[in-house]
Amino acid sequence: MTTTFTYLISILILSFVMKGSSYCNLNNINIGTTRSGRTILGKPEWNVVVKNNCNCTQSQIRLSCRGFQTTEIVSRSILAVEGDSCLLINGNPLKGFATVSFSYAWDPPFILTPLTSHTTCS
């Protein structure tokens, strides 16, 4: 009886550990910004890549983008500026290890950081 109980507890603990290892948070959203070398209307162009570095899907990704400006058009379907935050890809899911990219032109570059997201693990 004691062996069976210990075995069941071990399985339960292992299942919690495995579930926890696939949990995503804002630290799994990486944002890289690099200068393209191009100039748009006198402002340097920046290429931005947002990557979901987790195996779970993240949606409703909001970035901090206070004061965001650009001389280059950025599609609202990619980055929708809403006050001091920006909604990425209309809130649609960004699958595990997937990326979304866009470019903008301004000087100096903006520091974009993740604010919120919803995680869904299969």
N, C-alpha and C positions, 0 to 999 in steps of 0.2 A: 504494500500500500504506500509506504514512504517513497519507494523508488518510482512508482507511478506518479505520485504527486510532484516529486522533484523533476521528473521528466516533463510533465505538463507545464510547470513553472518555467523551465528552461526554454521550452518552445514559445511560450508567451513572451518572455524577455527577448528572445531572438527575433520574434516578429516585430516588436516595437523598435528594436535596433535597426532592422532592415527598412522599416517604414521611415524612420528618421533619417536614414542615409540618403533617401531620394527626395527629401524636402528641399524646396527652393526658397530663397529669400532675396531681398534686394541686393545682397552681396554677389549673387549669381548673375546679375545684369551688369555686363561690362560695356563701357562706352569709350571708344577710341576716336580721337580727333587728330587728323593730320592735315598739313597744308598741301594743297594740290599743286601749287606752283602757278596757277592761273590767277588772273585779276579780273574781277567783274565790277564794272563801273567804278574803278579806282580802289576797290576793296579786295583783299586777298580771299581766295576761296578755300574753304575747309571741307574735307571729307569726313563724315561721321559714320561709324559703324557701331551699331548696338547689337550685342550678342547675348543670348540667353545661355549661360554656361551651366546649365543643369539639364537633367534628362526629363524633367517635368515641363509642361507647357505653362507659360505665363501670359496673362492677358490683362487688359485694362492698365497697361503700363503707362505711368505718368512720370514725366521728367521735370526737374526743376529747370526752368528756363527764364528766370526773371530778366526782363528787359530785352528779350531776344529780338534781334533785328537782322535783316538781310537785304542785300541789293539783288540777290538771286532768288527766283521763285522756288519755294519749297512746296510741293503738293500737300494740301491739307489732309489728303488720305494717308500721307506718311507722317507728318508732324503738324498737329493742330494746336496752335498757340491759343491758350485760354487763360488770360491773366498772367500770373507768375508761374503757371505750369503748362506743360505740353502733353497732349495725348498722342501716343505712338500708334501708328497703323490703325486708326479709328477704334482702338481698344480691342482689336482682333487678336487672336492667339499668336504668340511667337513660340513655336515648338522648341523642344529641347535642342540645344546647340545650334539653333538657327540664328541668322543675322538679318538685320534690316539696315539699309544704307541710305544716306541722303547727303547733299552738299548745300552749303550756304556761303555767302560772302559778307564778311564784316571784319572790322578791326577795332579792338582786339577780339580773339575768339571767345566764345561763351563757354563757361564751365557747365556742362550738362550732367546732372546726377539723377539717379532714379529716386523717385519719391514714394510711389506705391505700385503694387501689382497684385493680381489674383493668381494663385497657383493651382493647377489641376494635375494630379498624378494619376496615371492609369494603373 
